[in-house]
């Protein structure tokens, strides 16, 4: 089942991050697409329609993703690229283009294209692991 493969990939990524492991380096010319990421930084994360308009009126969903120290309960996302053209917040302007939101604490997922602030999601681990940069 497709969802099972994505969840297994997400679990593997979280395991590597949680244990402090370093993900295998990819060649400079290779880029990773469709990466699953659990929240790991202790922040809850909003989902926004536009990475330049960060307010409650621009949220893609009113439900934020919730961090939990238990990786089986914490929420996660599936992303396909990142951008550094978004609004500058306290840790820079790098944003994940999010295509699926896993509300593990509520037991469901949504497939809504949105933007999430990479430093609050996973401290930009996905970017360092080789996730491709968006063309926008």
DSSP file (Angstrom, degrees, kcal/mol; ACC not computed):
  #  RESIDUE AA STRUCTURE BP1 BP2  ACC     N-H-->O    O-->H-N    N-H-->O    O-->H-N    TCO  KAPPA ALPHA  PHI   PSI    X-CA   Y-CA   Z-CA
    1    1 A X     >        0   0    0      0, 0.0     4,-1.6     0, 0.0     3,-0.1   0.000 360.0 360.0 360.0 136.8    0.0    0.0    0.0
    2    2 A X  H  >  +     0   0    0      1,-0.2     4,-2.0     2,-0.2     5,-0.2   0.892 360.0  51.2 -59.3 -45.7    1.4    3.4   -1.0
    3    3 A X  H  > S+     0   0    0      1,-0.2     4,-2.7     2,-0.2    -1,-0.2   0.883 106.8  55.5 -61.8 -38.7    0.7    5.1    2.4
    4    4 A X  H  > S+     0   0    0      1,-0.2     4,-2.2     2,-0.2    -1,-0.2   0.884 106.9  49.8 -61.2 -39.6    2.4    2.2    4.2
    5    5 A X  H  X S+     0   0    0     -4,-1.6     4,-2.3     2,-0.2    -1,-0.2   0.907 111.6  48.6 -65.3 -41.8    5.6    2.8    2.1
    6    6 A X  H  X S+     0   0    0     -4,-2.0     4,-2.5     2,-0.2    -2,-0.2   0.914 112.0  48.4 -65.0 -42.7    5.5    6.5    2.9
    7    7 A X  H  X S+     0   0    0     -4,-2.7     4,-2.7     2,-0.2    -1,-0.2   0.886 110.7  51.4 -66.5 -37.1    5.0    5.9    6.6
    8    8 A X  H  X S+     0   0    0     -4,-2.2     4,-2.3     2,-0.2    -1,-0.2   0.918 111.3  47.8 -64.3 -41.9    7.9    3.4    6.6
    9    9 A X  H  X S+     0   0    0     -4,-2.3     4,-2.2     2,-0.2    -2,-0.2   0.904 112.3  49.5 -64.2 -40.8   10.1    6.0    4.9
   10   10 A X  H  X S+     0   0    0     -4,-2.5     4,-2.7     1,-0.2    28,-0.3   0.920 110.3  50.5 -64.0 -43.5    9.0    8.6    7.4
   11   11 A X  H  X S+     0   0    0     -4,-2.7     4,-2.5     1,-0.2    -2,-0.2   0.901 109.8  50.5 -61.8 -41.4    9.7    6.3   10.3
   12   12 A X  H  X S+     0   0    0     -4,-2.3     4,-2.1     2,-0.2    -1,-0.2   0.915 111.5  48.2 -62.6 -42.8   13.2    5.5    9.0
   13   13 A X  H  X S+     0   0    0     -4,-2.2     4,-2.3     2,-0.2    -2,-0.2   0.925 112.4  48.1 -64.0 -44.6   14.0    9.2    8.6
   14   14 A X  H  X S+     0   0    0     -4,-2.7     4,-3.6     1,-0.2     5,-0.3   0.902 109.3  54.2 -63.6 -40.0   12.8    9.9   12.2
   15   15 A X  H  X S+     0   0    0     -4,-2.5     4,-1.9     1,-0.2     6,-0.3   0.915 109.4  47.6 -59.2 -43.6   14.8    7.0   13.5
   16   16 A X  H  <>S+     0   0    0     -4,-2.1     5,-1.7     2,-0.2    -1,-0.2   0.901 117.0  42.8 -64.4 -40.9   17.9    8.4   11.9
   17   17 A X  H ><5S+     0   0    0     -4,-2.3     3,-1.4     3,-0.2    -2,-0.2   0.922 112.5  52.3 -71.7 -43.9   17.2   11.9   13.2
   18   18 A X  H 3<5S+     0   0    0     -4,-3.6    -2,-0.2     1,-0.3    -1,-0.2   0.840 110.6  47.8 -64.1 -33.4   16.2   10.8   16.7
   19   19 A X  T 3<5S-     0   0    0     -4,-1.9    -1,-0.3    -5,-0.3    -2,-0.2   0.440 115.8-114.1 -87.2   2.0   19.3    8.7   17.2
   20   20 A X  T < 5 +     0   0    0     -3,-1.4    -3,-0.2     1,-0.2    -2,-0.1   0.593  63.4 157.0  77.9   9.2   21.5   11.6   16.0
   21   21 A X      < -     0   0    0     -5,-1.7     2,-0.5    -6,-0.3    -1,-0.2  -0.297  42.5-124.0 -68.3 152.3   22.5    9.6   13.0
   22   22 A X        -     0   0    0     -3,-0.1     3,-0.1     3,-0.0     2,-0.1  -0.850  24.2-124.5 -97.4 129.8   23.7   11.3    9.9
   23   23 A X        -     0   0    0     -2,-0.5     3,-0.1     1,-0.1   -10,-0.0  -0.412  40.6 -88.2 -69.3 149.1   21.8   10.5    6.8
   24   24 A X        -     0   0    0      1,-0.1     2,-0.1    -2,-0.1    -1,-0.1  -0.328  47.7-113.7 -59.5 135.2   23.9    9.2    3.9
   25   25 A X        -     0   0    0     -3,-0.1     2,-0.3     1,-0.0    -1,-0.1  -0.454  27.4-145.2 -71.4 141.7   25.3   12.0    1.8
   26   26 A X        -     0   0    0     -2,-0.1    -1,-0.0     4,-0.1     6,-0.0  -0.778  30.4 -90.2-104.0 153.1   24.0   12.2   -1.7
   27   27 A X    >   -     0   0    0     -2,-0.3     3,-1.5     1,-0.1    -1,-0.1  -0.245  40.1-111.4 -57.4 151.9   26.1   13.4   -4.6
   28   28 A X  T 3  S+     0   0    0      1,-0.3    -1,-0.1    -3,-0.0    -2,-0.0   0.796 118.0  50.5 -57.6 -30.1   25.9   17.1   -5.2
   29   29 A X  T 3  S+     0   0    0      2,-0.0     2,-0.3     0, 0.0    -1,-0.3   0.643  96.4  84.4 -85.5 -13.8   24.0   16.6   -8.5
   30   30 A X    <   -     0   0    0     -3,-1.5     2,-0.4   102,-0.0    -4,-0.1  -0.664  58.4-169.9 -91.5 144.1   21.4   14.3   -6.9
   31   31 A X        -     0   0    0     -2,-0.3     2,-0.4   101,-0.1   100,-0.2  -0.989  18.0-128.9-133.6 143.9   18.3   15.6   -5.2
   32   32 A X  B     -a  131   0A   0     98,-2.7   100,-2.8    -2,-0.4     2,-0.3  -0.717  23.4-167.5 -90.5 137.7   15.7   13.8   -3.0
   33   33 A X        +     0   0    0     -2,-0.4    47,-0.2     1,-0.2    48,-0.1  -0.856  60.7  22.2-118.8 160.2   12.0   14.3   -3.8
   34   34 A X  S    S-     0   0    0     -2,-0.3     2,-0.4     1,-0.2    46,-0.2   0.960  74.5-178.3  49.4  74.8    9.0   13.4   -1.7
   35   35 A X  E     -B   79   0B   0     44,-2.2    44,-2.8    -3,-0.2     2,-0.4  -0.871  21.1-141.3-106.9 133.9   10.5   13.2    1.7
   36   36 A X  E     -B   78   0B   0     -2,-0.4     2,-0.4    42,-0.2    42,-0.2  -0.796  24.6-177.8 -91.8 135.7    8.5   12.3    4.9
   37   37 A X  E     -B   77   0B   0     40,-3.1    40,-3.0    -2,-0.4     2,-0.3  -0.994  17.5-151.8-139.6 128.3    9.4   14.3    8.0
   38   38 A X  E     -B   76   0B   0     -2,-0.4     2,-0.3   -28,-0.3    38,-0.3  -0.666  40.0 -97.6 -86.9 153.2    8.2   14.1   11.6
   39   39 A X        +     0   0    0     36,-2.4    29,-0.3    -2,-0.3    83,-0.2  -0.571  52.8 162.1 -66.9 131.2    8.2   17.2   13.7
   40   40 A X        +     0   0    0     81,-2.7    82,-0.2    -2,-0.3    -1,-0.1   0.456  50.8  74.4-132.0  -4.6   11.4   17.0   15.8
   41   41 A X  S    S-     0   0    0     80,-0.9    81,-0.1    79,-0.5     3,-0.1   0.478 101.7-107.0 -97.8  -0.9   12.2   20.5   17.1
   42   42 A X  S    S+     0   0    0      1,-0.3     2,-0.3    79,-0.2    25,-0.1   0.441  81.7 119.5  91.4  -1.3    9.6   20.8   19.8
   43   43 A X        -     0   0    0     77,-0.5    -1,-0.3    78,-0.1     2,-0.3  -0.722  62.1-132.5 -96.8 146.0    7.5   23.3   17.9
   44   44 A X        -     0   0    0     -2,-0.3     2,-0.4    22,-0.1    22,-0.2  -0.688  33.3-140.7 -82.0 153.7    3.9   23.0   16.7
   45   45 A X  B     -I   65   0C   0     20,-2.2    20,-3.1    -2,-0.3     2,-0.2  -0.969   8.4-146.5-130.6 130.4    3.8   24.0   13.0
   46   46 A X        -     0   0    0     -2,-0.4     2,-0.5    18,-0.2    71,-0.4  -0.569  15.1-134.9 -86.6 156.5    1.2   26.0   11.0
   47   47 A X        -     0   0    0     14,-0.4    13,-2.6    -2,-0.2    14,-0.8  -0.966  25.3-166.8-114.6 124.1    0.4   25.3    7.4
   48   48 A X  B     -DC  59 115B   0     67,-2.4    67,-2.3    -2,-0.5    11,-0.2  -0.871  28.2-142.7-120.1 144.8    0.2   28.4    5.2
   49   49 A X  S    S+     0   0    0      9,-2.7     2,-0.4    -2,-0.4    10,-0.1   0.793  95.3  27.8 -69.3 -29.5   -1.1   28.9    1.7
   50   50 A X    >   -     0   0    0      3,-0.5     3,-1.0     8,-0.3    -1,-0.2  -0.999  68.4-143.6-137.9 130.9    1.7   31.4    0.9
   51   51 A X  T 3  S+     0   0    0     -2,-0.4    36,-3.7     1,-0.2     3,-0.1   0.459 102.3  53.6 -76.8   2.2    5.1   31.5    2.4
   52   52 A X  T 3  S+     0   0    0     34,-0.3     2,-0.6     1,-0.2    -1,-0.2   0.525 101.4  59.4-107.7 -10.5    5.1   35.3    2.3
   53   53 A X    <   +     0   0    0     -3,-1.0     2,-0.9     5,-0.1    -3,-0.5  -0.889  63.6 177.0-122.5  98.4    1.8   35.9    4.2
   54   54 A X        +     0   0    0     -2,-0.6     2,-0.3    -3,-0.1    -3,-0.1  -0.763  33.6 106.4-110.4  87.4    2.1   34.3    7.6
   55   55 A X  S >  S-     0   0    0     -2,-0.9     3,-1.6     1,-0.0     4,-0.3  -0.954  80.5 -96.3-151.1 168.4   -1.1   35.0    9.6
   56   56 A X  G >  S+     0   0    0     -2,-0.3     3,-1.1     1,-0.3    -1,-0.0   0.802 119.6  60.2 -60.5 -30.4   -4.2   33.1   10.7
   57   57 A X  G 3  S+     0   0    0      1,-0.2    -1,-0.3     3,-0.0    -3,-0.0   0.733 105.2  49.8 -69.9 -20.9   -6.2   34.3    7.7
   58   58 A X  G <  S+     0   0    0     -3,-1.6    -9,-2.7    -8,-0.0    -8,-0.3   0.328  79.9 126.9 -99.9   6.9   -3.7   32.6    5.4
   59   59 A X  B <   -D   48   0B   0     -3,-1.1   -11,-0.3    -4,-0.3     3,-0.1  -0.422  54.7-147.9 -68.0 138.1   -3.6   29.2    7.0
   60   60 A X  S    S+     0   0    0    -13,-2.6     2,-0.3     1,-0.2   -12,-0.2   0.830  89.5  12.0 -72.3 -33.3   -4.3   26.3    4.7
   61   61 A X        -     0   0    0    -14,-0.8   -14,-0.4     2,-0.1    -1,-0.2  -0.982  68.1-136.8-138.1 149.9   -5.9   24.5    7.7
   62   62 A X  S    S+     0   0    0     -2,-0.3     2,-0.6    -3,-0.1    -1,-0.1   0.704  86.4  86.1 -78.3 -18.3   -6.9   25.9   11.1
   63   63 A X  S    S-     0   0    0    -17,-0.0     2,-0.1    -3,-0.0   -16,-0.1  -0.745  72.6-148.3 -85.8 117.9   -5.4   22.7   12.7
   64   64 A X        -     0   0    0     -2,-0.6     2,-0.3   -18,-0.1   -18,-0.2  -0.445  24.4-103.9 -76.7 157.6   -1.7   23.1   13.4
   65   65 A X  B     -I   45   0C   0    -20,-3.1   -20,-2.2    -2,-0.1     2,-0.4  -0.671  41.2-138.4 -77.1 138.9    0.6   20.1   13.3
   66   66 A X        -     0   0    0     -2,-0.3     9,-2.4   -22,-0.2     2,-0.3  -0.872   3.5-139.2-111.7 131.2    1.5   19.1   16.9
   67   67 A X        +     0   0    0     -2,-0.4     2,-0.3     7,-0.2   -27,-0.1  -0.647  23.2 174.9 -82.3 141.1    4.9   18.0   18.3
   68   68 A X        -     0   0    0     -2,-0.3     6,-0.3   -29,-0.3     5,-0.1  -0.981  36.9-130.3-143.2 139.1    5.1   15.2   20.7
   69   69 A X  S    S+     0   0    0     -2,-0.3     2,-0.7     4,-0.1    -1,-0.0   0.722  93.5  83.2 -63.1 -20.4    8.3   13.7   22.1
   70   70 A X  S >> S-     0   0    0      1,-0.1     4,-2.3     2,-0.0     3,-2.1  -0.772  73.9-152.7 -83.9 112.0    6.9   10.2   21.2
   71   71 A X  T 34 S+     0   0    0     -2,-0.7    -1,-0.1     1,-0.3   -32,-0.1   0.684  93.4  60.9 -63.2 -16.4    7.7    9.7   17.4
   72   72 A X  T 34 S+     0   0    0      1,-0.1    -1,-0.3    -3,-0.0    -3,-0.1   0.652 115.7  32.1 -80.3 -14.8    4.7    7.4   17.1
   73   73 A X  T <4 S+     0   0    0     -3,-2.1    -2,-0.2    -5,-0.1    32,-0.2   0.707  94.1 100.1-111.0 -30.8    2.3   10.2   18.1
   74   74 A X  S  < S-     0   0    0     -4,-2.3    -7,-0.2    -6,-0.3    30,-0.1  -0.220  75.3-112.4 -61.6 149.5    4.0   13.4   16.8
   75   75 A X        -     0   0    0     -9,-2.4   -36,-2.4    28,-0.1     2,-0.3  -0.262  36.5-174.2 -77.9 167.8    2.6   14.8   13.6
   76   76 A X  E     -BE  38 102B   0     26,-2.0    26,-3.2   -38,-0.3     2,-0.3  -0.921  12.9-139.9-153.5 177.2    4.5   14.8   10.3
   77   77 A X  E     -BE  37 101B   0    -40,-3.0   -40,-3.1    -2,-0.3     2,-0.5  -0.930  12.0-135.0-139.5 161.5    4.5   16.0    6.7
   78   78 A X  E     -BE  36 100B   0     22,-2.3    21,-3.0    -2,-0.3    22,-1.4  -0.995  31.3-174.0-116.7 128.6    5.4   14.9    3.3
   79   79 A X  E     -BE  35  98B   0    -44,-2.8   -44,-2.2    -2,-0.5    19,-0.2  -0.835  25.7-166.3-122.3 157.3    7.3   17.5    1.2
   80   80 A X  E    S-     0   0B   0     17,-1.9     2,-0.3     1,-0.4    52,-0.2   0.532  72.0 -15.7-118.9 -11.6    8.5   17.7   -2.3
   81   81 A X  E     - E   0  97B   0     16,-0.7    16,-2.9   -48,-0.1    -1,-0.4  -0.975  57.9-123.7-172.9 175.8   10.9   20.6   -2.2
   82   82 A X  E     -fE 133  96B   0     50,-1.3    52,-3.8    -2,-0.3     2,-0.3  -0.931  16.3-157.2-133.1 158.8   12.0   23.7   -0.2
   83   83 A X  E     - E   0  95B   0     12,-2.6    12,-2.9    -2,-0.3     3,-0.2  -0.979  18.7-162.3-136.6 148.5   12.3   27.4   -1.0
   84   84 A X  S    S+     0   0    0     -2,-0.3    10,-0.1    10,-0.2     9,-0.1  -0.034  78.7  85.6-114.3  28.1   14.3   30.3    0.4
   85   85 A X        +     0   0    0     10,-0.1    -1,-0.1     2,-0.0     9,-0.1   0.342  69.0 102.6-106.5   3.7   12.0   32.9   -1.1
   86   86 A X  S    S-     0   0    0      7,-1.0   -34,-0.3    -3,-0.2   -35,-0.1  -0.139  85.7 -59.4 -82.2 179.4    9.5   33.0    1.8
   87   87 A X        -     0   0    0    -36,-3.7     2,-0.5     1,-0.1    -1,-0.2  -0.294  54.8-116.0 -60.3 138.1    9.0   35.4    4.6
   88   88 A X        +     0   0    0     -3,-0.1     5,-0.2     5,-0.1     2,-0.2  -0.675  42.2 173.4 -77.6 120.2   12.0   35.8    6.9
   89   89 A X  B >   -J   92   0D   0      3,-3.0     3,-1.5    -2,-0.5     5,-0.0  -0.374  53.9 -66.3-111.8-163.8   11.2   34.6   10.4
   90   90 A X  T 3  S+     0   0    0      1,-0.3     3,-0.1    -2,-0.2    -2,-0.1   0.684 133.0  35.8 -65.9 -17.8   13.4   34.3   13.4
   91   91 A X  T 3  S-     0   0    0      1,-0.4    -1,-0.3     3,-0.1     2,-0.3   0.046 123.1 -81.4-123.6  26.8   15.5   31.4   11.9
   92   92 A X  B <   -J   89   0D   0     -3,-1.5    -3,-3.0     1,-0.1    -1,-0.4  -0.729  50.9 -71.3 113.3-161.3   15.7   32.5    8.3
   93   93 A X  S    S+     0   0    0     -2,-0.3    -7,-1.0    -5,-0.2     2,-0.5  -0.038  73.1 131.1-130.3  31.9   13.4   32.1    5.3
   94   94 A X        -     0   0    0     -3,-0.2    24,-1.4   -10,-0.1    25,-0.6  -0.792  30.7-179.9 -95.7 125.8   13.5   28.4    4.3
   95   95 A X  E     -EG  83 117B   0    -12,-2.9   -12,-2.6    -2,-0.5     2,-0.4  -0.948  23.3-132.1-127.7 140.8   10.1   26.8    3.8
   96   96 A X  E     -EG  82 116B   0     20,-3.1    20,-2.0    -2,-0.4     2,-0.9  -0.772  18.0-132.5 -89.3 134.5    9.0   23.3    2.9
   97   97 A X  E     -EG  81 115B   0    -16,-2.9   -17,-1.9    -2,-0.4   -16,-0.7  -0.802  34.0-157.7 -82.9 108.8    6.5   22.8    0.1
   98   98 A X  E     +EG  79 114B   0     16,-2.8    16,-2.5    -2,-0.9   -19,-0.2  -0.736  28.2 170.3 -98.8 133.5    4.2   20.4    1.9
   99   99 A X  E     +     0   0B   0    -21,-3.0     2,-0.4    -2,-0.4   -20,-0.2   0.600  69.5  31.5-117.1 -17.3    1.8   18.1    0.1
  100  100 A X  E     -E   78   0B   0    -22,-1.4   -22,-2.3    11,-0.2     2,-0.5  -0.996  62.3-157.8-141.7 139.3    0.5   15.8    2.8
  101  101 A X  E     -EH  77 110B   0      9,-2.8     9,-2.4    -2,-0.4     2,-0.8  -0.974   7.2-154.9-118.3 124.5    0.0   16.5    6.5
  102  102 A X  E     -EH  76 109B   0    -26,-3.2   -26,-2.0    -2,-0.5     2,-1.5  -0.870   5.3-169.1-104.1 105.9   -0.1   13.6    9.0
  103  103 A X  E >>> + H   0 108B   0      5,-2.3     4,-1.6    -2,-0.8     3,-1.6  -0.583  18.4 165.9 -90.1  71.6   -2.1   14.4   12.1
  104  104 A X  T 345S+     0   0    0     -2,-1.5    -1,-0.2     1,-0.3   -30,-0.1   0.825  70.7  60.3 -61.0 -33.0   -1.0   11.3   14.0
  105  105 A X  T 345S+     0   0    0      1,-0.2    -1,-0.3    -3,-0.2   -31,-0.1   0.714 115.9  34.6 -69.3 -17.6   -2.2   12.7   17.3
  106  106 A X  T <45S-     0   0    0     -3,-1.6    -2,-0.2     2,-0.2    -1,-0.2   0.530 112.5-117.5-109.7 -12.2   -5.8   12.8   15.7
  107  107 A X  T  <5S+     0   0    0     -4,-1.6     2,-0.3     1,-0.3    -3,-0.2   0.757  76.8  84.5  85.1  25.9   -5.4    9.6   13.6
  108  108 A X  E   < -H  103   0B   0     -5,-1.5    -5,-2.3     2,-0.0     2,-0.3  -0.957  56.4-142.6-149.1 170.3   -5.8   11.1   10.1
  109  109 A X  E     -H  102   0B   0     -2,-0.3     2,-0.3    -7,-0.2    -7,-0.2  -0.931   8.0-152.1-132.4 159.0   -4.0   12.8    7.2
  110  110 A X  E     -H  101   0B   0     -9,-2.4    -9,-2.8    -2,-0.3     2,-0.7  -0.957  11.9-144.0-128.2 148.3   -4.8   15.5    4.7
  111  111 A X        +     0   0    0     -2,-0.3     2,-0.4   -11,-0.2   -11,-0.2  -0.779  46.9 139.8-111.9  84.8   -3.5   16.1    1.2
  112  112 A X        -     0   0    0     -2,-0.7     2,-0.4   -51,-0.0    -2,-0.1  -0.994  52.2-125.9-129.4 125.9   -3.4   19.9    1.0
  113  113 A X        +     0   0    0     -2,-0.4     2,-0.3   -14,-0.1   -14,-0.2  -0.576  53.0 137.4 -70.6 127.7   -0.6   21.8   -0.7
  114  114 A X  E     - G   0  98B   0    -16,-2.5   -16,-2.8    -2,-0.4     2,-0.4  -0.887  49.6-103.8-155.9-179.2    0.8   24.3    1.8
  115  115 A X  E     -CG  48  97B   0    -67,-2.3   -67,-2.4    -2,-0.3     2,-0.4  -0.969  26.4-170.5-121.6 136.9    4.0   25.7    3.2
  116  116 A X  E     - G   0  96B   0    -20,-2.0   -20,-3.1    -2,-0.4     2,-0.7  -0.965  33.2-108.2-126.4 145.3    5.6   24.9    6.5
  117  117 A X  E >>  - G   0  95B   0    -71,-0.4     4,-1.4    -2,-0.4     3,-1.1  -0.609  26.9-150.6 -77.8 110.5    8.6   26.7    8.2
  118  118 A X  H 3>>S+     0   0    0    -24,-1.4     4,-1.9    -2,-0.7     6,-1.3   0.837  90.5  56.5 -55.2 -43.8   11.5   24.3    7.9
  119  119 A X  H 3>5S+     0   0    0    -25,-0.6     4,-0.7     4,-0.3    -1,-0.3   0.856 112.0  44.1 -59.9 -31.9   13.4   25.4   11.0
  120  120 A X  H <45S+     0   0    0     -3,-1.1   -77,-0.5     2,-0.1   -79,-0.5   0.742 113.0  52.4 -82.8 -23.7   10.3   24.6   13.1
  121  121 A X  H  <5S-     0   0    0     -4,-1.4   -81,-2.7    -3,-0.3   -80,-0.9   0.985 140.5 -25.0 -73.8 -61.7    9.6   21.3   11.4
  122  122 A X  H ><5S-     0   0    0     -4,-1.9     3,-1.1   -83,-0.2    -3,-0.2   0.114  88.5 -94.4-144.3  21.9   13.0   19.5   11.7
  123  123 A X  T 3<<S-     0   0    0     -5,-0.8    -4,-0.3    -4,-0.7    -3,-0.1   0.784  81.9 -64.4  64.9  25.2   15.6   22.2   12.0
  124  124 A X  T 3> S+     0   0    0     -6,-1.3     4,-2.1    -7,-0.1     3,-0.3   0.682  94.4 141.8  71.1  21.3   16.1   22.0    8.2
  125  125 A X  H <>  +     0   0    0     -3,-1.1     4,-1.8    -7,-0.2     5,-0.1   0.864  69.4  56.8 -60.4 -35.4   17.4   18.4    8.4
  126  126 A X  H  4>S+     0   0    0      2,-0.2     5,-2.2     1,-0.2     4,-0.4   0.876 106.4  48.9 -63.6 -37.2   15.5   17.6    5.2
  127  127 A X  H >45S+     0   0    0     -3,-0.3     3,-1.4     1,-0.2    -2,-0.2   0.933 112.1  47.8 -67.2 -45.9   17.3   20.4    3.3
  128  128 A X  H 3<5S+     0   0    0     -4,-2.1    -2,-0.2     1,-0.3    -1,-0.2   0.784 105.0  61.3 -65.9 -26.2   20.7   19.1    4.6
  129  129 A X  T 3<5S-     0   0    0     -4,-1.8    -1,-0.3    -5,-0.2    -2,-0.2   0.566 128.2 -93.3 -77.9  -8.1   19.7   15.6    3.6
  130  130 A X  T < 5 +     0   0    0     -3,-1.4   -98,-2.7    -4,-0.4    -3,-0.2   0.588  60.9 167.9 110.5  12.3   19.4   16.6    0.0
  131  131 A X  B   < -a   32   0A   0     -5,-2.2    -1,-0.2  -100,-0.2   -98,-0.2  -0.332  45.2-103.5 -55.7 137.6   15.8   17.5   -0.6
  132  132 A X        -     0   0    0   -100,-2.8   -50,-1.3   -52,-0.2     2,-0.3  -0.293  30.0-116.7 -66.9 149.3   15.5   19.4   -3.9
  133  133 A X  B     -f   82   0B   0    -52,-0.2   -50,-0.2    -3,-0.1    -1,-0.1  -0.675  31.0-115.9 -83.8 137.9   15.1   23.1   -4.0
  134  134 A X        -     0   0    0    -52,-3.8   -50,-0.2    -2,-0.3    -1,-0.1  -0.333  11.4-131.3 -67.7 154.6   11.8   24.4   -5.5
  135  135 A X              0   0    0      1,-0.2    -1,-0.1   -52,-0.1   -52,-0.1   0.259 360.0 360.0 -87.6  11.5   12.0   26.4   -8.6
  136  136 A X              0   0    0    -54,-0.1    -1,-0.2     0, 0.0   -53,-0.1   0.290 360.0 360.0-143.9 360.0    9.7   29.0   -7.0
